Each structure stands twice: as C-alpha cells, then as structure tokens.
Amino acid sequence: MLDLTGVDEDTLIDSFYLLTNESCSIETLICSKSSHLNVLNGLSLKEAIQNNISLVYLDISSNRQMGDKTLKGIIKQICLHPKLSSVNLSDTNVPKDSSALVKKMIMTNKNIKTLDLSSNLNIDDSFAQEIFNAKSTSLVTLNLASCSINDDSISFVEEFIRNNKFIEVINLSENKISEKGTKKLLNLKANGVSVNISNQKKNTWFGSFFS
C-alpha cells in the first residue's frame, strides 16, 4: 500500500515517478486531500495508473484542483485498467459533461466492484440517469451520496437494479429527494439491494431500504 495523503509536492512527484515503472507492484494507492494534486501532477498520476497494472484500489478523493481535462484523462485510464476493483472519486469536482465517460468506465471495466462518486455536486439528475442507464456492470456498491440528485432519478434506480445483477448497495443519502420520492424508493422491493436514502438535504425524512 502507498498512502500519499498529506505528503509534500516533492514526495508526491517522486512517488508518481516510481509508480510509472512497469515493475512496480503497488495494489493500493491513496492520494486523498492532497493540495499538490494539480493539473500537472494529475497527468503524472494518470501515467502511474496506466503503468501500474497491479493496482486494485485507488483513492484520489477530496482533490478538486486537477481540472476537468486531467480528471477525464484519469477516468479514461481507469476504463482500460486490467485490475482496478475499487475507485474513489469522491469530492473531485467530476465534470458535469463526463457522465457518458463514467458510464463507459463501469460498463467496459468489468473489474470495478466499488465506485464512490459522493460529494460531487455536478452529479445532478441528468448525470445520475446516465449512470443508471448502464447495463451489465460488475458494480456491487455505488455511492452517490451528497450529490444533486432529486426525485426525477427514482425510476432509473429501479431500472439500474434490474439491469445489474451484482449490485448490492446504492447510497443516495444527503441528496434532494423528497419524502414522496423516498417512499417510492422504499417501495421498489428490489431483490437483496440496499438503497440508503437517509437524511435528505431538503426535508427531515429519514429512511433506509432493505429487501
């Protein structure tokens, strides 16, 4: 495991350089809350992901300064990675126009079991619906908590569950789903899937769904 959380910029750059070596066998890379993960260093991260084929777990959460183009490049690289199974892109300012790319990532990379997209306010209903239109993914857990999703996406959740047989957990907590919408989610009765819909931003309804 390599944890680069809070390291200085020189250490970050040196670490990414080492990770570009094809003989590197790091399985877990954590680079959360790094004030130095900017556009330029983000490009180095993309190259590190490309060359480190042993990588299984990637956490680059709470990094908002990489820029749209760089983050899209990283997502494209994740699409192609042969082993990544857990990806944390929480609070990374995922670009609003990248919904089709994210959908492609989870549909083409069948290794990805866990995807965290929480705390990305650009993920609104149109973005979420693009994701929920994905079919035959290998996702087990999808985290969309604290985004900008409201009732318009509810019918798409049921469709997503129907079309993705491995999904077990969908986190929609801290969004903008009304009490009426929450009740609709509670009535989905999807086999074995947990939909977390607690503590919505614009009401006081608390609920969770297990079937």
C-alpha positions, 0 to 999 in steps of 0.5 A: 500500500502507498498512502500519499495523503498529506505528503509534500509536492516533492514526495508526491512527484517522486512517488508518481515517478516510481509508480510509472515503472512497469515493475512496480507492484503497488495494489493500493494507492491513496492520494486523498486531500492532497493540495499538490494534486494539480493539473500537472501532477494529475497527468503524472498520476494518470501515467502511474495508473496506466503503468501500474497494472497491479493496482486494485484500489485507488483513492484520489478523493477530496482533490478538486484542483486537477481540472476537468481535462486531467480528471477525464484523462484519469477516468479514461485510464481507469476504463482500460485498467486490467485490475482496478476493483475499487475507485474513489472519486469522491469530492473531485469536482467530476465534470458535469459533461463526463457522465457518458465517460463514467458510464463507459468506465463501469460498463467496459471495466468489468473489474470495478466492484466499488465506485464512490462518486459522493460529494460531487455536486455536478452529479445532478439528475441528468448525470445520475440517469446516465449512470443508471442507464448502464447495463451489465456492470460488475458494480456491487456498491455505488455511492452517490451520496451528497450529490444533486440528485432529486426525485426525477432519478427514482425510476432509473434506480429501479431500472439500474437494479434490474439491469445489474445483477451484482449490485448490492448497495446504492447510497443516495443519502444527503441528496434532494429527494423528497419524502414522496420520492423516498417512499417510492424508493422504499417501495421498489422491493428490489431483490437483496439491494440496499438503497440508503436514502437517509437524511435528505438535504431538503426535508427531515425524512429519514429512511433506509431500504432493505429487501 
